[in-house]
Amino acid sequence: MTHIVHPYAHRLGIIRDWKSRWFAADKKSYRENIKVDELIRRFLKKRLRGTYTSGIEIERSAGELRVILSTARPGLVIGRSGENATKLRAEITAVARKASKNALPAGKQVKFDINEVRQPETDAAVVAYMIAEGLEKRMPFRRVLKQTVEKVIAAREVEGVRIALSGRLGGAEMSRKEEIKKGRIPLQTFRADIDFSHEEAYLPYGVIGIKVWIFRGNVYQDKKTSVRMPEASVRS
């Protein structure tokens, strides 16, 4: 089961929250909101390639549509004196209005927030793009794998990492899969904080798929109250 279920969706409502947070009054608005969210995500993924973007979250309220972007290089997204951020906000507004007339009614604004990823080595999306960047520079894939794993596992929060590449590795005629793992990746444990991402490296001889799993320890709701009871009281 855990080999085919997305590690993020597998933990929704347990240790993960939804990436789109809003309420639809009827079925029509729900359908339009889903469509607009997907178009915004697709646009930003293409537009911000190379800025080490980690995640895109969308929140809706009565008066605004808020896009929250997490990136390891906020300076590239913001630009000099905020020029890029202002331009990006206008482009997101245009995409939303083009997708649906009811996406942004009169008086509703688009707000754009940028969060910095403090430790890029602990974020699967950033690590996946780092691997894609190395492969696109024609570096040997085994060297890229080993260097990336050592860099990730050196982080204090990381307890395990697994990276899988698939495609025409090294320009071979037949595609194959290479995988490297260090530490542990408990995919079946719900409280395990496993960050997952997939990326694509575009090379002259084809596309190489990249998958990254990073285990950052277990998440407990309240560590202070989870005190183990003495054996005597348990038996009684």
N, C-alpha and C positions, 0 to 999 in steps of 0.2 A: 504493500500500500504506500509506504513512504517513498518508494522510488518513482511513483507517478504523481503523487500529490505535491503541489507547490508548497515549500516549507513556510511561506508567509501565510497563505490561505489556510493552511493546516492549523495555524495557531490564532486565527482571528477570533476575537472575543475572549481569549485566554491571556495572552501576553502581548497581542498585537491589536492595533486599532485600524479602522478603515481609512484608506487613503483619500476617499471622497466622503465628506461629511455634510449632508444637507437633508432636507425633508421635502418630499413632493406631495402636493395636495391631491393630484389625480394622476391617472395612468399616462395621460398625454404629456404632462410636464415631466414625469419621471423618464419617459422615453427620450424627450428632448435634452434633458440634463445629462443623461448617460452619453448621448451622442456628442454633446459639446465637450464634456470632460475628456472623452477619448480623442477628439480632434485637438484639444489643447495639449494633451500629453504627447501626441504624435508630433505636433508642431515643435514643441519645446525640445523633444529628444533629438530631432533633426537639426534644429536651430542652434542648440547649445552643445553639440558634439565637440569635444575637445576642452570643455570647461570643467571636467571631472564632476558632472552632476550626479548626485546620489539618489534623490527622490523628489517626486512632485506630488504635493497634496493640494486638494481643492476644497474650500469651504464656501457654503452659500448661506446668506441670511436675507432678510427682507430688503435690505438696502445696498448690499454689495456682494461681489464675487471675489473671493480672496484666493490667490495662488501662492502657495508656500514652497519655495525652492531650496533644497539643501545641496550645497556644492563645496568642494574642497578648495576651490579657487574663486572666492566671491569677487575679487578685484576684476577678473575678466568679465564677469556678468554685469557688475555695476558700471564699470568704465570710468573714465575721467570725469569727475564731478557729477556722476550719476547719469551720464548721457545714454549709455547702453540700457540701463534699467528703464529709463523713460521711454526709449524707443521700443523696448521689448513689451512694456505695458500696453502701448498703443497697438502693437501687432497682435497681442493676445485679445484685446478688445475687438479688433477687426475680425479675427478668426471666430470669436464667439458670435458676433452679429451676423457673420456670413453663414454660420452653421444653422442658426435658428433665430427667427424674429423675436421670439419670446425669451431668448436666453438672457438678454440684457434689456429689460423694459426701461421706460423713461425714468431717469433719476437713479438708476442702479449703476454703480461704479465698479471698476476692476481695480483691486489692490494687489500689489506685488511685493511679497516679503522674501528676503534672502537670508538663509541661515548658513553659517559656516560649519563644516565638518572638521572638528578639532583634530581627530586622529584618522587620517585617510586609510591607514593600513588596517583598520578594524571595520571598514565599510566595504561590503562585497561589490557594490556597483563601481566604486572608485578603483578597487583592485582589478576588476574585470576589464575596465578601460585601460588601465596601466599595462595589462598583458596584451590587449589589442594593439596598443600603441607600439609596444616592443616588436610584435609580429609584423606590423605594417612597415617598420623600419628594417625589415628583413633580418632580424636577429635570429639565431638558432632557437627553436622552440623549447628544447630541453633546458638550455641555459636560462631562458625567460621563466620557465616553470620553477626551476630550483631557486633562482634569485628571489622571485616573488614569494615563494613559500617561506624562505628564511626571513624575509623582511616582515611578513605578516605574523609569523609565530613569535617573533622577537617582541611584539607588542605585549604589554602586561595584561590587558583584558582578554586576549585571545587564548583559548585552550585547545583549539583544533582548527585545521584548515584543509580543504580538499578542492583541487582544481582539475577540471577535465577539459581537454581539447579534442575536437573532432573535425575531420575534413582532410584535405590534401596536405598533410603535414610535411614540411620540407620540400614541397613541390612534387611529391610522389604521384604516380599515375592512379593508384588505388587509395581511396580515402580510408582512414583508420582512426582509432581513438587512443589517446594517451591520457593517463591520469596519475596524479601525485597526491599523496595524503600525509599529513603529519598531525599528531594529536588524535583527538576523538571527535566524532560528529554524531551525537545521539539523535537521529532523525525521528525516532518514535516518541521521544520524551516531550510532552507538551510545554513544560516549563523551560526547556532548553532554548536559549536565545540564539537561534541560528539565522544568520543573515544570508540570503541567497540572491544571486543575480546572474543573468546571462547576457552576453555581449557578442558581437560579430566583428571579426577582423577582415577587412576587404583587401585581398591580395590579387596580384595579376593573374594567378592561376586558379582563383576561386575564393570562396568565402569559408573562413574557419570559425566554427562555433566555440564559444568559451562559456563555461559554467563555473561558478565559484560558490563554495559553502564556507562560512566562517562561524565557528562556535565561540560565543562570548560568555559562557557560563550560564548557570541556571538563574531564573528570575523568580523570586518569592514575593508574595503580596506584602507581607509585613514580617521582616526578619526578627523584629523585637518580640513579637507575640508568639513566634513559633519556637517555644522553649520545650525541650523534651522532658516528659514527666518521669519521675523515679519509677524503677521497676516495681516496687512494692505497691504503689498506688495503681499501676496499670493492672497488676494481677488481681487486685481486690475489685 
